[in-house]
Structures are given as structure tokens and as C-alpha cells.
Amino acid sequence: MSQKIALIMALPSESKGLFEQAGIDVHYSGIGKVNAAFKAIEVIQKTGCSVLLNLGTAGSSHFDAHALVEVMQFVQRDMDVSPLGFAVGVTPMDHDYPAEIVLESYFPHLPQGVCGTGDSFETGMPKVPCNLVDMEGYALAKVCKKLGVRLVSVKYITDGANDTAHLDWEENLLLGAKKLLSLYQTVE
């Protein structure tokens, strides 16, 4: 990427200090859509980046554990106003931004997926069609679309988004950080 890039991750545990040890500036958003949106705006304004690179972890019952997956589309898996006649995942009266936010591919050698974002640690089947889940990506994508900044997002699959997901996530963070760092170093 020849444009100015800023790197955003949800938590320091996702980088395990490896990025900092390599002299890479990482912006951490914290968990959830609100924290991610706030931090994305702050980072874009502070750095003047034209590309926000999101590296992090996700669960998936579709992709193999330990895979790196480039997100090509984000959806909201916890937006549910269906009692008022709206499809799950659709934000009512938000005509400018669709329920699905599509990204351009940067890493065509990686498997590509649709990520469902929600403010819950998913351990079952999401209500919207997606093949991996996280807790920040849709918010990052929406902020980037609104501010005219390109978002590139790659997720390391830590768990199967099932009843042992919380244990698998914790156990696989170091390996994920190593794989994400290796990928990041191809960008420079």
C-alpha cells in the first residue's frame, strides 16, 4: 500500500506486544462497536490516514482455526428491529448506509469472508448470514465509509464460535499475533 496507513486492533492481547517490539504503532480500540467507532474517528483525524488497517481475531465455524481471512463484507449480527418489520441486521431509517458494507480486496491470496459484528461474544449461529464473527468490524467499516477512508480487515480465526470459544480464543492469541505480524510486514 502506497497510501498512509494506520493500524487498529481491538486489544493489546491480540498483538501480544509483538507489534510494539517491532516498532509498529498500533491503535487499540477496546471491545465493541461503540469503542471501535470512537477510536476509528480519533485515529483517522489524528493520523490523516487514507487506509485504516484492522488486524484482529474472530470466531468461525466455517473457516479453519488458525487461518487468516480477509473480510470482504461486514454485517451487524445484533441489530434486530424485526418486530417493526425490518430484517435482522438492518438499521432502520439509515438510508445512506446499507446493512452490508463491502470492502475491496487487498490480500487476494487469503480466503475471503463475510464478518458479522455484534456486541456479544458469539457462541452459536448468528441471525444474519456470515461466516466469521467479531465485535468491532462493522463499526470500523461504517466510520471509514462515512469519512472516505479505505478499510482493509484481516482476521485470525481463534475459535469455532462455539461453547469452547472463550477458551480457544485465549489459547490461540500468541500464534495469531505472530501470523498477523508476518502479514503486516508484507504491507510495509
C-alpha positions as CSV (number, residue, x, y, z in Angstrom):
1,M,0.0,0.0,0.0
2,S,1.5,3.3,-1.0
3,Q,-1.1,5.3,0.9
4,K,-0.7,6.5,4.5
5,I,-1.8,3.5,6.7
6,A,-2.9,3.4,10.3
7,L,-3.2,0.1,12.2
8,I,-6.1,-0.6,14.5
9,M,-6.7,-3.6,16.7
10,A,-9.2,-4.2,19.4
11,L,-6.9,-5.3,22.3
12,P,-3.3,-5.4,23.2
13,S,-3.8,-9.2,23.9
14,E,-4.3,-9.6,20.1
15,S,-0.8,-8.2,19.4
16,K,0.9,-9.8,22.4
17,G,3.4,-6.9,22.3
18,L,4.9,-8.2,19.1
19,F,4.0,-5.2,17.0
20,E,5.4,-2.8,19.6
21,Q,8.6,-4.8,19.8
22,A,8.9,-4.5,16.0
23,G,8.5,-0.7,16.3
24,I,5.0,-0.7,14.8
25,D,2.4,1.9,16.0
26,V,-0.8,0.2,17.0
27,H,-4.0,2.0,17.9
28,Y,-6.2,-0.1,20.3
29,S,-10.0,0.5,20.2
30,G,-11.2,-1.6,23.1
31,I,-14.0,-4.1,22.8
32,G,-17.3,-3.4,21.0
33,K,-18.9,-1.3,18.3
34,V,-19.1,2.0,20.2
35,N,-15.4,1.8,21.3
36,A,-14.3,0.9,17.8
37,A,-16.3,3.7,16.2
38,F,-14.9,6.3,18.6
39,K,-11.3,5.1,18.2
40,A,-11.6,4.9,14.4
41,I,-12.7,8.5,14.2
42,E,-9.9,9.6,16.5
43,V,-7.2,7.7,14.6
44,I,-8.3,8.9,11.2
45,Q,-8.4,12.5,12.4
46,K,-5.1,12.3,14.3
47,T,-3.1,10.4,11.6
48,G,-4.7,11.7,8.4
49,C,-4.5,8.1,7.1
50,S,-6.1,7.1,3.8
51,V,-6.2,3.4,4.8
52,L,-7.2,2.0,8.2
53,L,-5.8,-1.5,8.5
54,N,-7.7,-3.6,11.0
55,L,-6.0,-6.8,12.2
56,G,-7.6,-8.9,14.9
57,T,-9.3,-12.1,15.9
58,A,-12.6,-13.7,15.0
59,G,-14.5,-16.9,15.6
60,S,-15.8,-19.1,12.8
61,S,-17.5,-22.4,12.3
62,H,-16.8,-22.1,8.6
63,F,-13.0,-21.3,8.3
64,D,-10.3,-23.5,9.9
65,A,-8.8,-22.4,13.2
66,H,-5.5,-20.5,12.7
67,A,-6.5,-19.3,9.2
68,L,-6.1,-15.7,8.2
69,V,-9.2,-14.4,6.5
70,E,-9.7,-11.1,4.7
71,V,-13.1,-9.6,5.4
72,M,-14.8,-8.6,2.2
73,Q,-18.1,-7.6,3.8
74,F,-19.3,-6.6,7.3
75,V,-22.8,-7.0,8.6
76,Q,-24.4,-6.3,12.0
77,R,-25.4,-9.6,13.7
78,D,-27.0,-8.0,16.7
79,M,-29.1,-5.2,15.1
80,D,-32.6,-6.7,15.4
81,V,-35.6,-4.5,14.9
82,S,-37.6,-7.3,13.3
83,P,-40.7,-6.6,15.5
84,L,-41.1,-3.4,13.5
85,G,-40.8,-5.2,10.1
86,F,-37.1,-4.7,9.4
87,A,-34.8,-7.6,8.5
88,V,-32.3,-8.6,11.2
89,G,-29.1,-6.6,10.6
90,V,-30.8,-3.6,9.1
91,T,-30.6,-0.3,10.9
92,P,-34.0,1.4,10.5
93,M,-34.0,4.8,8.7
94,D,-30.3,4.6,7.9
95,H,-30.8,5.1,4.1
96,D,-27.2,6.3,3.4
97,Y,-25.5,3.1,4.5
98,P,-26.7,-0.4,3.7
99,A,-26.8,-3.3,6.2
100,E,-23.9,-4.8,4.3
101,I,-20.6,-2.8,3.9
102,V,-18.5,-4.2,1.1
103,L,-14.7,-3.8,1.2
104,E,-12.1,-4.0,-1.6
105,S,-9.7,-6.9,-1.6
106,Y,-6.0,-6.2,-0.7
107,F,-4.8,-9.7,0.1
108,P,-6.2,-11.9,-2.8
109,H,-4.1,-14.8,-1.6
110,L,-6.1,-15.1,1.6
111,P,-9.5,-16.8,2.0
112,Q,-12.3,-14.1,2.0
113,G,-15.3,-13.9,4.3
114,V,-18.3,-12.1,5.5
115,C,-18.0,-11.0,9.1
116,G,-20.9,-10.5,11.4
117,T,-20.2,-7.8,14.1
118,G,-22.0,-7.7,17.4
119,D,-21.7,-6.6,20.9
120,S,-21.6,-10.1,22.2
121,F,-19.1,-13.0,22.2
122,E,-20.8,-15.3,19.7
123,T,-21.0,-19.0,20.7
124,G,-23.7,-20.1,18.3
125,M,-25.2,-19.4,14.9
126,P,-25.7,-15.7,14.1
127,K,-29.1,-14.4,13.0
128,V,-27.6,-12.9,9.8
129,P,-25.7,-14.7,7.0
130,C,-21.9,-14.5,7.8
131,N,-19.1,-17.0,8.1
132,L,-17.0,-15.3,10.8
133,V,-17.8,-13.1,13.8
134,D,-16.2,-10.3,15.6
135,M,-17.1,-7.4,17.9
136,E,-15.7,-4.2,16.2
137,G,-15.5,-4.5,12.4
138,Y,-18.9,-3.2,11.2
139,A,-18.4,0.0,13.2
140,L,-14.9,0.5,11.7
141,A,-16.3,-0.1,8.2
142,K,-19.1,2.4,8.7
143,V,-16.8,5.1,10.1
144,C,-14.4,4.6,7.2
145,K,-17.2,4.7,4.6
146,K,-18.6,7.9,6.1
147,L,-15.1,9.6,6.2
148,G,-13.9,8.4,2.8
149,V,-11.1,6.2,4.2
150,R,-10.4,2.7,2.9
151,L,-10.7,-0.1,5.4
152,V,-8.7,-3.3,5.0
153,S,-9.5,-6.0,7.6
154,V,-7.8,-9.4,8.2
155,K,-8.9,-11.7,11.0
156,Y,-7.1,-14.6,12.6
157,I,-9.5,-17.4,13.4
158,T,-9.0,-18.3,17.0
159,D,-12.1,-20.4,17.7
160,G,-15.1,-22.1,16.3
161,A,-17.6,-19.6,17.7
162,N,-19.0,-22.5,19.8
163,D,-19.3,-23.4,23.5
164,T,-15.5,-23.6,24.0
165,A,-14.8,-20.3,22.0
166,H,-13.7,-18.4,25.1
167,L,-11.1,-20.9,26.0
168,D,-9.8,-21.3,22.4
169,W,-9.6,-17.6,21.9
170,E,-7.3,-17.1,24.8
171,E,-5.2,-20.1,24.0
172,N,-4.6,-19.0,20.3
173,L,-3.8,-15.3,20.8
174,L,0.0,-15.7,20.6
175,L,0.0,-17.7,17.4
176,G,-2.5,-15.3,15.9
177,A,-0.3,-12.3,16.8
178,K,2.7,-13.9,15.1
179,K,0.7,-14.6,11.9
180,L,-0.8,-11.1,11.8
181,L,2.6,-9.6,12.3
182,S,4.1,-11.6,9.5
183,L,1.2,-10.4,7.2
184,Y,1.7,-6.8,8.3
185,Q,5.3,-7.0,7.4
186,T,4.3,-7.8,3.8
187,V,2.5,-4.4,3.7
188,E,5.4,-2.2,4.5
